[in-house]
Amino acid sequence: MIYIDTKDCLDQTENFAIEEFALRQMDANETYVMFYRMHPTVIVGKNQNTLAEINQAYIDEHDIPVLRRLSGGGAVYNDEGNISFSIITKDDGASFNNFERFTKPVIDALIELGVDAKLSGRNDIEVAGKKISGNAQFATGGRLYSHGTLLFDVNLANVEKALRVNPLKLQAKGVKSVRSRVTNIREHLREDMDINAFREVLLQSIFQTAEIPTYRFSEADWTQIRKIQKERYQNWDWNYGKSPKFNVKNEQKFPGGLVEIRFQVEKGRITIAQIFGDFFATGDIQEVENKLLGVAYTRDTLDDFLEGINVPLYFGEVTKEELQTIIFQ
């Protein structure tokens, strides 16, 4: 078993790229362990509808990255107070969905620290009925990884702020996250420590030694890692465009008239656009609907779209600024 030191990189696009590189391209007969932290980030599961899982207004206001992982499961909010662990190993045909195998070393370490942790349900670690860890897995080419969060000292107030979404605005057809009650590990420690000391305790407990065998990346390795980072985790089409099909319906009464917007969005882009209302305008609104087809459903692209059309021609006295409040919510 070998440790992959991420140098406490807080860019999760890099951490995910390292994890995927280890899974696909490093020694297939070796088991690797890595820990990673991150700046405030929302991570959605492979099969989730990204826009249905996030509070877009909060995400935009606080400039929080939203990333899709390779593994399934629900959406999570992480910040520097969370430390995630990943175990990358051979797929022996019996380990996928065996979360007990991969969480046991972590649970044993937590118990040594006075935390009464236990595996709950299929893939969570809990303390006193509250969740401190959610886990997920991904397998490919005879290899798999099992990774999970460890809520050490996360700003829990931001969890609901970042993930909350109004269900009336998006009728999603993807997987929905379950919002569990959560708690921080630090509150349950026998003796207080910071997150760096906590990571060292975990490492030494898992490896059963203070001399941790560590893998050092070569320049060739970094070339491949940067390629994965750019092509997948920094790629809008992966993070948003992989979302299942969903529908949007927004409606607002303005001084210049009522406007109702209906979109069907598939792979992150508008495939059906319908605009209704009692506003007075001379232009044919179907021209706007046709121009919207294929446009990425993001705030920036839709703002750019409104900048590029003659709003008074198509919407009369309804202003561009008013349309911006309902075209993307």
Secondary structure, 3 states (H helix, E strand, C coil): CEEECCCCCCCHHHHHHHHHHHHHHCCCCCCEEEEECCCCEEEECCCECHHHHCCHHHHHHHCCCEEECCCCCCCEEECCCECEEEEEEECCCCCCCCHHHHHHHHHHHHHHCCCCEEEECCCEEEECCEEEEEEEEEEECCEEEEEECCECCCCCHHHHHHHCCCCCCEEECCECCCCCCECCHHHHCCCCCCHHHHHHHHHHHHHCCCCCCEECCCHHHHHHHHHHHHHHHCCHHHHCCCCCCEEEEEEEEECCEEEEEEEEEECCEEEEEEEEECCCCCCCHHHHHHHHCCCECCHHHHHHHHHCCCHHHHHCCCCHHHHHHHHCC
